[in-house]
Amino acid sequence: MTTQSVQQVLNELKNKKENMILTSSAFGVAEAYLYAYKKQCNLDHKIVTITEIYEVNTQKKGLDELDLSFYIESSLALNLSEQLLKRNLKDETLRIIRTKMQRNCERFQVGMERDYKTKYQQGMYLNPILDYIKSNFEWEWLIANFDRPIVEASKIQSCIHQYVNGLRGPSRMIVSAYDPKVIGEESYGSFQIMNLSSQKEYQQLLQEAMLMLYHLYPILWRHHQMIYRVLNHPIFQQSYINGEYTYDNFMRGLRKFYDAHHCIDASGCFISDEEYLCIIQDYIKNSISENIEEQKKKSKLYI
């Protein structure tokens, strides 16, 4: 994959029909590709939706399978109903479902009381939508498994399975995963594995760096021209060519830089290119020594 550009990778994803696991040695890259793929698949008769797995665990601890099933179904039904409504479908039922699912997700995330357990039955929100989609659209489900440890991974998988098989399931799934077991493999169960190689020319690395900025750090995108100029500086290119840091070191340090500055984007207005360059260099240098600890945190979620 050393000669593939970002667009070539996306084209390969589009042309494949099998279920896919997208994996990389650098956190965030696979998810950036998932969002880019979704953006390019906005076709009239193809619905592509992303479920962010870590989002399920953000506010809650000790979730049981019913909790997870409720949230995954609510967030998926919300996403699907929104996409159907964007296609100018004049359906009052869809509008009601969207409003209810949005309320469900918001209440769940802020710690709602679990009074839904006496009323909720698996499929009650989602099945009517999936029945409609099955008759009118092709549906692909993307699972973004971000790089945080997931305690209830097996429970989440079980809940996802409920919507994968059978007549209402998606026509295809693409899952991002970072478990070392998939690196170098060609398949995992019914999933084909696409391994995003770390052996890249610098310009390919730069493309992926900007892809992550656009899709995972939208607040920082207002400074993308400055960030691109800094990352395109000869000092970064030459250091990479000389082997002073690896693709993984660069991406790990850059993600930490993005994370640190995403919440204080206004400060970018007062930082020069030279200051940005020094800051990013420091993050990359620090990432080299943190490599071992980062490897221990890789997610282990499969379908």
Secondary structure, 3 states (H helix, E strand, C coil): CCCCCHHHHHHHHHHCCCCEEEEECCCCHHHHHHHHHHHHCCECCEEEEEEEHHHHHCCCCCCCHHHHHHHHHHHHHHHHHHHHHHCCCCCHHHHHHHHHHHHHHHHHHCCCCCHHHHCCCCCCCCHHHHHHHHHHCEEEEEEECCCCCCCCHHHHHHHHHCCCCCCCCCCEEEEECCCHHHCCCCEECCEEEEEECCCCCHHHHHHHHHHHHHHHCHHHHHHHHHHHHHHCCHHHHHHHHCCCCCHHHHHHHHHHHHHHHHCCHHHHHHCCHHHHHHHHHHHHHHHHHCHHHHHHCCCCCCC
